[in-house]
Amino acid sequence: MTAPSIQDPREDMLLSCSFYIGDEDLYAVKWYKDDYEFFRYSPKGRKPLLFEVTGVQVDLFNTKCNMSFCYLSMKNLTRSYSSGAYRCEVSIEAPTFRLVSKTQNITVAAIPMEKPVLSNLSNTYLVGDLLDCTCLTAPGDPTPTIAWYVNDKMVNTRYYRSTVKHQTENGTELKKTSSHLRFPLSKKLLGNNSFAHVGITCQQLTILGTPQNSTEIIRLMSEDINNHKFFNFFGSTSSVYRGSITTIIAAIVFVYK
């Protein structure tokens, strides 16, 4: 038996059961979910039999069974009802009536296919500035969650707030998480240096699969009093962009040349 351990509900699920019975006669191949039979193939029957089980819908057009294998295609999966233990059971005719089976647990879940996206970050900041940025996860089900890191240290949850957005994809309801971070950039991040490169990481987490990270590097500068007054004179009270001093000086020289 082959079956996925994690199945994306946006796609059809394929189950396969292969067997060898030699010269004996096949009686039936039966499929179960959580011990409830939902499909039966018998060489003596005109067509397979379907039994109603919540969360199970077999696509007969793409299903094929014969004397050595039985392939099932299942559609319209849901995380709540389609997850469970699936079993393939093969039995042969008299006189032996032998029976073999195999079971595999399947979890239906939409794992985010892309990394989270960071936005609203500047290249350069001064000590004392407020880092104000956003992270948006890829769609998934269960709902992805977000954790923030500054230089690989987890940020306290009081510095960010997350909201959930809903969307539908291929008939499946998915969720995106958007998180807004407001974090004060303290002198501790500089150590004994006048500037430092600081890593800002947004981590996308799900109950299944591995975490996915997106990281941006910002330049943090010491709050030099002369430069600070210079920038305040021109109305700059937040993030300092790299190269802005050179640009302003060049503009002054051009005006008075």
N, C-alpha and C positions, 0 to 999 in steps of 0.2 A: 504494500500500500504506500502510495505517495500522496502527501497533502501538505499545504503550507502551514507553518506554525503561526504566522501572522498573515492575515488576509485583508487587503484593502477593499472596503465596501464599494469603492468606485469602479471596481473591476469584477468580472465574473470569476468565480472560484472553480478550479479544476481539481477533481479527485480521481485517483487512479488506483485500480486494484488488479494485479496480474497474478496468474496462477497456472500450475501445470497439473493435470489430472491423469495423464497417460491414457490407458485404454478404458478407463472408467467413464461413466456417464454423469454429466453435470446435472444436478437437481435444481439449484438456484443460487443466485448471488443476491444477497440482501444488504442494504445500507441502513444504518441506524444513526440517529443523533440523540445522545443522552439516553440510550436504550430504547428509543422509540423508532420503530421501523418507518422509513419514508419512501423507500424505493426497492422494488424486487424485479429481478430479471430471471426468467425461466425459459430454457429452450423449447419447452412444450407450449408456452403461452404465445399468443399472437402479438402481444405488445407488453412492454413493462407495466407493472402496477405502481401507482403512486398513492401514498398515504399522507394525509394532512398532518403536518407537524409545524408548529409555530417557528417562523424564521427560516424555513426551508422551502425553496422553490427551484425545482429541477427544470432546466432547459432541455426538453426532449430532442429538439432539433439538433443540438450539438452534443448529444449523449450517445454513446455507442457501447454495446456489450456483445460478447460472443463466447466461444468455448475456452478462451484463454485470458481474456481481460474484460474489464468493465470500467469505462471512462465516463464520469459524470461532469456535467457543466451546471453550475448553480448561479442564479442571478438574484437581483434585488435583495442583497444582503444588508443586514443592520447590525450595528455593534451590540445592541442589547439582546437580540433574539437569535442571531445566527452563530454566535460563539458557543463552543461546547465540545463534547467528545464525540467524534465521528468514527464509526466502526464499519468495516467491510467483512462480511461473513460469507464464506463459500462452502457449499455442501454438495455431496454426490449421492447418486441413487443407491438402491439396494444392490448387493446385500450388505455392504459395509456401512453405509450412511455416515461416512466420515465428514467431519466439519472442522474448518479452521477459520480463524478470524484475527483481525488486527485492528487496534484502536489508536487514534491520534487526536490530541487536543488541539483545537484551532481557536485562536483569538482574532476576532474581527475588529480592526482598528485602522484608522487613516493616519499613518505616520507622516508628519510634515516632510515634503519632498525638497524643500529649499531651506537655506540658512535664514535666520532672522535678518532684518534690514535696519541699520542704524541711520538716523537722519538728524539734521539741525546741529551738527557738530562743526565748530570752527577749528582752524589749524593751530592757533596760538591763543593762550590765555595768560592773564596775570594772576599771581597769588591773591586770593580774596575774591576773585570772580566766582560767579555761580554757574556751574556746568548745567545747562538746560537742554536736554536732548530726548529723543524718542526712539523706541525700538518696536518693530512690528514683526510678529512671527508669521510663518507660512501657515496655511489652513490645515487643520487636523481634527481628529476626533478619537479619543477624548481631547478636551481643551488643552492646548499647550500652555505652559506657564513660563514666566521669565524670571531670571535672577541676574543681577548686575554685579560686575566686578571692576574695581579700580586697582590696577597693578596686581592682579590676581588675588586681591582680597575682596571677599564678598561685602557688598554694600548693605547696610541696615535697611530693612523694608520701610522705615519711616521716611526715607528719601525718595521713594518712588511710589507711583500709583498705577494700577493696571485695570484695563477695561476689556471686555470681550465683544467682538463683532461676529455676527453670524452671516454665513453665505451658503448657497446651495451649489453643488457641483455633481453633475451626472445623477441627479436625484438624491444625493447624499447631503445631509446637513452637516456643515463643517464650521469650525470656530477659529478665529484669529484673535490673538491677544496683543493689545497695544499697551506699552508701558512708558510712562513719562517720568524721567529722572531729573531731579533738581538737587545737585550735590555741590557743597561749598569746597572750593579748591584751596586747601590749607598749605601752610609753609612746610608741614611735615613731609609732603610729597617731594620737596626739593632736597631734603637732607641738608648737606653743607654746600650745595651747589647753587649757582645763580640761575640755572635753568635745568630742566629735566624733561625727558620724554615719558609721558604717562599713557599707559594702555587702558582704554575704556572698552569693556567687554559686555556684550549682551548674550546671555546663554538661554537657549530655547530648550525646555525640558518637556518630556512626555513620560507617561508611565511605562512605555515600551520604547525600545530602541536607545541609541546613545545620544547624549546631549549634543546640540549643534551650536557653535559659537560664531559670533561676528565681532571682530575687534578693530578699533581705530586707534591710532597713536596721535596724541596731541602734544604740543610743546607748551610747557608751563614755565613762565619767567618770573623772576623775583620782582617784587613791586618796588622798583627803583624810584625814589621820590621825585627826581628831576623829570624823568620820562613820564611819571604818573601825572605831574602838574601839566606837562606839555600836552598830554592827551586830553586832560580835562578842559584845557583852554579851547580845544577844538570840538568839545562836546562828546568825547568818547567816554562812556561810563561802564562799558561792559568788555567783551572780549577784544583782544588786540590781535589784528591779523598780521601775519608775517610780511615784512616789507613795507608796512604802512608808514613808518617814520621816514624812510627814504623817499616815498612818493610825496609826502607832504612837504618835505624840505625842497624837493625838486620843483614843486608848484610855486613855492615862495620865491625861489631864485628866478624862475621864469617871469613872474609878475613884476619884480623889481629890477630886472636886467635892463 
